[in-house]
Amino acid sequence: MTKSVTISRWIRVFSMSILGSTAFDGAIAQSPRNLDLVLKPHMVDGRMDYVGVTMRLHSVDVRAGSPLLNMYMITAGVPSDRYDASDLTVTDASGAVQLIQNDDPVDPANNRYLRRWTTTRRVNGDLVVAFRGMPTPPNQYRGGPVMDMRAEDGGMNGRGGHFLVFPDDSASYRVQVRWDLSGMPSGSRGVWTHGEGDASAVLTPETLAGTIFMAGPVKSYPTPPNCTFSVYWQTQPHWDVNEIGPVLQKIYQYYGRLFDDT
């Protein structure tokens, strides 16, 4: 089981584990399909103003009118980037793909509901979706865990469910994340729940939505990060991470053993 935990508003604690593949819904177990994500943060006057995202779904074959893509409209009371179809550039082997947009009924508890897209024709080959993820303006920050994406101290820090678009299914995908940091200052780092720099993991769209992305002048404990427990931050907290980090690691290891999740 993979976790990402926010400690105050500054710290992300990443635990990384190897995930096994699972079967597609209602189908015989098979290898996960490939899903590639390239993230390119864009900076203006030293501040991240958007993240360019290109998602490639390999070897797609979806009939006209069948579920194709979705995104979260809200999570735990925090609105997402809420793209319209016109915000997405979508192509497949035959060229441009026209989307039909529909929203699920609004969740009265304000917890979660989805926007979904179908198509006017059959989609085949590699499906490429390009869009821009936008950070939440500071005057719209909410208390509690960071469920959105924020510009932070020359970088970005965000949850996938806030700014990503997903395949509209619950199948397993081999997700490959790559960072294009060419528009960021020298020494910038790109970190994802499942690794720093180029990293991959087998995930469903729902678990991908819960992963954390961070890029910029990222600091970490321990040095270098290890494969089971690491703390990453950008804004310096009012306490010593090198002092608290070992304590957090012991607590994490204890609960890992307690819940047989090591």
VENHU-V531451 format. One record per residue. N is the residue number from 0. RES is the residue in three letters. NEAR is the number of other ideal C-beta (glycine too) atoms within 8 Angstrom. D_CENTER is the distance of its C-alpha to the mean C-alpha in Angstrom with 1 decimal. Layout:
# VENHU-V531451
n->N res->RES near->NEAR d_center->D_CENTER
n->N res->RES near->NEAR d_center->D_CENTER
This chain:
# VENHU-V531451
n->0 res->MET near->4 d_center->16.3
n->1 res->THR near->12 d_center->13.2
n->2 res->LYS near->7 d_center->12.7
n->3 res->SER near->12 d_center->11.2
n->4 res->VAL near->6 d_center->13.8
n->5 res->THR near->10 d_center->14.6
n->6 res->ILE near->9 d_center->18.2
n->7 res->SER near->6 d_center->19.7
n->8 res->ARG near->5 d_center->17.7
n->9 res->TRP near->9 d_center->17.8
n->10 res->ILE near->11 d_center->16.6
n->11 res->ARG near->14 d_center->13.6
n->12 res->VAL near->15 d_center->15.0
n->13 res->PHE near->13 d_center->13.3
n->14 res->SER near->12 d_center->15.1
n->15 res->MET near->10 d_center->14.6
n->16 res->SER near->7 d_center->16.5
n->17 res->ILE near->3 d_center->17.4
n->18 res->LEU near->8 d_center->16.4
n->19 res->GLY near->5 d_center->19.0
n->20 res->SER near->9 d_center->18.8
n->21 res->THR near->8 d_center->19.8
n->22 res->ALA near->8 d_center->21.8
n->23 res->PHE near->9 d_center->21.0
n->24 res->ASP near->7 d_center->22.2
n->25 res->GLY near->3 d_center->25.9
n->26 res->ALA near->7 d_center->26.2
n->27 res->ILE near->4 d_center->27.6
n->28 res->ALA near->7 d_center->25.2
n->29 res->GLN near->7 d_center->24.0
n->30 res->SER near->5 d_center->21.8
n->31 res->PRO near->11 d_center->18.1
n->32 res->ARG near->11 d_center->17.4
n->33 res->ASN near->11 d_center->15.6
n->34 res->LEU near->14 d_center->12.4
n->35 res->ASP near->11 d_center->11.9
n->36 res->LEU near->12 d_center->9.3
n->37 res->VAL near->9 d_center->11.1
n->38 res->LEU near->14 d_center->10.0
n->39 res->LYS near->13 d_center->13.2
n->40 res->PRO near->15 d_center->13.6
n->41 res->HIS near->11 d_center->16.9
n->42 res->MET near->12 d_center->19.4
n->43 res->VAL near->6 d_center->22.6
n->44 res->ASP near->4 d_center->25.2
n->45 res->GLY near->5 d_center->22.9
n->46 res->ARG near->8 d_center->20.2
n->47 res->MET near->15 d_center->16.8
n->48 res->ASP near->9 d_center->17.3
n->49 res->TYR near->10 d_center->14.4
n->50 res->VAL near->16 d_center->11.7
n->51 res->GLY near->12 d_center->12.9
n->52 res->VAL near->15 d_center->10.5
n->53 res->THR near->11 d_center->12.4
n->54 res->MET near->12 d_center->11.4
n->55 res->ARG near->11 d_center->14.3
n->56 res->LEU near->14 d_center->15.3
n->57 res->HIS near->9 d_center->18.4
n->58 res->SER near->8 d_center->21.7
n->59 res->VAL near->11 d_center->21.0
n->60 res->ASP near->6 d_center->24.1
n->61 res->VAL near->10 d_center->23.7
n->62 res->ARG near->5 d_center->26.8
n->63 res->ALA near->8 d_center->27.4
n->64 res->GLY near->6 d_center->26.4
n->65 res->SER near->8 d_center->24.2
n->66 res->PRO near->8 d_center->20.6
n->67 res->LEU near->12 d_center->18.3
n->68 res->LEU near->13 d_center->15.1
n->69 res->ASN near->13 d_center->13.7
n->70 res->MET near->13 d_center->11.4
n->71 res->TYR near->12 d_center->11.7
n->72 res->MET near->12 d_center->14.6
n->73 res->ILE near->13 d_center->14.6
n->74 res->THR near->13 d_center->13.4
n->75 res->ALA near->9 d_center->16.2
n->76 res->GLY near->7 d_center->18.0
n->77 res->VAL near->10 d_center->15.4
n->78 res->PRO near->6 d_center->15.2
n->79 res->SER near->13 d_center->12.2
n->80 res->ASP near->9 d_center->12.8
n->81 res->ARG near->8 d_center->14.8
n->82 res->TYR near->10 d_center->15.5
n->83 res->ASP near->6 d_center->18.8
n->84 res->ALA near->9 d_center->19.7
n->85 res->SER near->4 d_center->21.3
n->86 res->ASP near->7 d_center->18.1
n->87 res->LEU near->13 d_center->16.9
n->88 res->THR near->6 d_center->18.8
n->89 res->VAL near->12 d_center->19.1
n->90 res->THR near->8 d_center->21.4
n->91 res->ASP near->13 d_center->22.6
n->92 res->ALA near->5 d_center->25.7
n->93 res->SER near->6 d_center->28.0
n->94 res->GLY near->5 d_center->26.6
n->95 res->ALA near->5 d_center->25.0
n->96 res->VAL near->11 d_center->23.6
n->97 res->GLN near->7 d_center->24.6
n->98 res->LEU near->12 d_center->22.4
n->99 res->ILE near->10 d_center->23.8
n->100 res->GLN near->9 d_center->21.8
n->101 res->ASN near->8 d_center->22.4
n->102 res->ASP near->10 d_center->21.0
n->103 res->ASP near->10 d_center->21.4
n->104 res->PRO near->5 d_center->23.9
n->105 res->VAL near->6 d_center->22.8
n->106 res->ASP near->10 d_center->22.3
n->107 res->PRO near->4 d_center->25.2
n->108 res->ALA near->4 d_center->23.6
n->109 res->ASN near->6 d_center->20.8
n->110 res->ASN near->8 d_center->18.3
n->111 res->ARG near->9 d_center->16.4
n->112 res->TYR near->10 d_center->17.2
n->113 res->LEU near->10 d_center->15.8
n->114 res->ARG near->12 d_center->16.8
n->115 res->ARG near->12 d_center->17.7
n->116 res->TRP near->14 d_center->19.1
n->117 res->THR near->11 d_center->21.9
n->118 res->THR near->15 d_center->24.1
n->119 res->THR near->5 d_center->27.7
n->120 res->ARG near->8 d_center->28.3
n->121 res->ARG near->8 d_center->27.4
n->122 res->VAL near->11 d_center->24.3
n->123 res->ASN near->9 d_center->24.7
n->124 res->GLY near->8 d_center->23.7
n->125 res->ASP near->10 d_center->20.4
n->126 res->LEU near->13 d_center->18.4
n->127 res->VAL near->11 d_center->16.8
n->128 res->VAL near->13 d_center->14.8
n->129 res->ALA near->10 d_center->14.6
n->130 res->PHE near->10 d_center->13.7
n->131 res->ARG near->9 d_center->13.2
n->132 res->GLY near->14 d_center->10.7
n->133 res->MET near->9 d_center->13.2
n->134 res->PRO near->13 d_center->13.3
n->135 res->THR near->10 d_center->15.2
n->136 res->PRO near->5 d_center->18.9
n->137 res->PRO near->6 d_center->20.3
n->138 res->ASN near->4 d_center->22.9
n->139 res->GLN near->6 d_center->20.4
n->140 res->TYR near->7 d_center->18.8
n->141 res->ARG near->8 d_center->19.3
n->142 res->GLY near->2 d_center->20.4
n->143 res->GLY near->5 d_center->18.7
n->144 res->PRO near->5 d_center->15.2
n->145 res->VAL near->9 d_center->12.8
n->146 res->MET near->11 d_center->10.8
n->147 res->ASP near->14 d_center->10.3
n->148 res->MET near->15 d_center->9.8
n->149 res->ARG near->12 d_center->13.0
n->150 res->ALA near->8 d_center->15.2
n->151 res->GLU near->11 d_center->16.7
n->152 res->ASP near->7 d_center->19.7
n->153 res->GLY near->12 d_center->19.2
n->154 res->GLY near->16 d_center->15.5
n->155 res->MET near->15 d_center->12.2
n->156 res->ASN near->12 d_center->10.2
n->157 res->GLY near->16 d_center->7.4
n->158 res->ARG near->14 d_center->5.3
n->159 res->GLY near->12 d_center->2.5
n->160 res->GLY near->10 d_center->6.0
n->161 res->HIS near->16 d_center->7.8
n->162 res->PHE near->11 d_center->7.4
n->163 res->LEU near->13 d_center->6.2
n->164 res->VAL near->11 d_center->9.2
n->165 res->PHE near->10 d_center->9.8
n->166 res->PRO near->11 d_center->13.1
n->167 res->ASP near->10 d_center->15.3
n->168 res->ASP near->8 d_center->16.3
n->169 res->SER near->6 d_center->15.7
n->170 res->ALA near->11 d_center->16.5
n->171 res->SER near->12 d_center->15.2
n->172 res->TYR near->15 d_center->13.5
n->173 res->ARG near->13 d_center->13.7
n->174 res->VAL near->13 d_center->10.4
n->175 res->GLN near->11 d_center->11.4
n->176 res->VAL near->13 d_center->9.3
n->177 res->ARG near->9 d_center->11.9
n->178 res->TRP near->11 d_center->12.4
n->179 res->ASP near->9 d_center->15.2
n->180 res->LEU near->11 d_center->16.6
n->181 res->SER near->5 d_center->19.9
n->182 res->GLY near->8 d_center->19.8
n->183 res->MET near->11 d_center->19.3
n->184 res->PRO near->7 d_center->22.2
n->185 res->SER near->3 d_center->23.5
n->186 res->GLY near->5 d_center->22.1
n->187 res->SER near->12 d_center->18.5
n->188 res->ARG near->11 d_center->16.0
n->189 res->GLY near->12 d_center->12.4
n->190 res->VAL near->13 d_center->10.7
n->191 res->TRP near->12 d_center->7.8
n->192 res->THR near->9 d_center->8.5
n->193 res->HIS near->11 d_center->10.5
n->194 res->GLY near->11 d_center->12.4
n->195 res->GLU near->8 d_center->13.5
n->196 res->GLY near->7 d_center->14.0
n->197 res->ASP near->8 d_center->13.8
n->198 res->ALA near->10 d_center->12.4
n->199 res->SER near->9 d_center->12.2
n->200 res->ALA near->11 d_center->12.0
n->201 res->VAL near->11 d_center->13.2
n->202 res->LEU near->11 d_center->11.1
n->203 res->THR near->10 d_center->11.6
n->204 res->PRO near->14 d_center->9.5
n->205 res->GLU near->7 d_center->10.0
n->206 res->THR near->9 d_center->8.9
n->207 res->LEU near->14 d_center->5.7
n->208 res->ALA near->13 d_center->5.3
n->209 res->GLY near->9 d_center->6.6
n->210 res->THR near->14 d_center->4.9
n->211 res->ILE near->12 d_center->5.5
n->212 res->PHE near->16 d_center->5.9
n->213 res->MET near->15 d_center->9.6
n->214 res->ALA near->17 d_center->12.3
n->215 res->GLY near->15 d_center->15.9
n->216 res->PRO near->11 d_center->19.0
n->217 res->VAL near->13 d_center->17.1
n->218 res->LYS near->9 d_center->19.6
n->219 res->SER near->12 d_center->19.4
n->220 res->TYR near->9 d_center->21.7
n->221 res->PRO near->8 d_center->23.2
n->222 res->THR near->5 d_center->24.2
n->223 res->PRO near->5 d_center->23.1
n->224 res->PRO near->9 d_center->20.0
n->225 res->ASN near->7 d_center->20.7
n->226 res->CYS near->4 d_center->18.9
n->227 res->THR near->6 d_center->19.1
n->228 res->PHE near->11 d_center->18.9
n->229 res->SER near->12 d_center->17.8
n->230 res->VAL near->14 d_center->17.5
n->231 res->TYR near->14 d_center->15.9
n->232 res->TRP near->13 d_center->16.9
n->233 res->GLN near->14 d_center->18.0
n->234 res->THR near->8 d_center->20.3
n->235 res->GLN near->6 d_center->23.2
n->236 res->PRO near->9 d_center->23.8
n->237 res->HIS near->3 d_center->27.4
n->238 res->TRP near->6 d_center->27.8
n->239 res->ASP near->5 d_center->28.0
n->240 res->VAL near->12 d_center->24.8
n->241 res->ASN near->6 d_center->27.1
n->242 res->GLU near->8 d_center->29.3
n->243 res->ILE near->9 d_center->26.8
n->244 res->GLY near->11 d_center->24.4
n->245 res->PRO near->7 d_center->27.0
n->246 res->VAL near->8 d_center->27.5
n->247 res->LEU near->12 d_center->23.9
n->248 res->GLN near->9 d_center->23.8
n->249 res->LYS near->8 d_center->27.0
n->250 res->ILE near->8 d_center->25.7
n->251 res->TYR near->11 d_center->22.6
n->252 res->GLN near->10 d_center->24.9
n->253 res->TYR near->8 d_center->27.3
n->254 res->TYR near->9 d_center->25.0
n->255 res->GLY near->10 d_center->23.6
n->256 res->ARG near->8 d_center->27.3
n->257 res->LEU near->6 d_center->28.1
n->258 res->PHE near->6 d_center->25.5
n->259 res->ASP near->5 d_center->25.9
n->260 res->ASP near->6 d_center->22.3
n->261 res->THR near->5 d_center->22.9
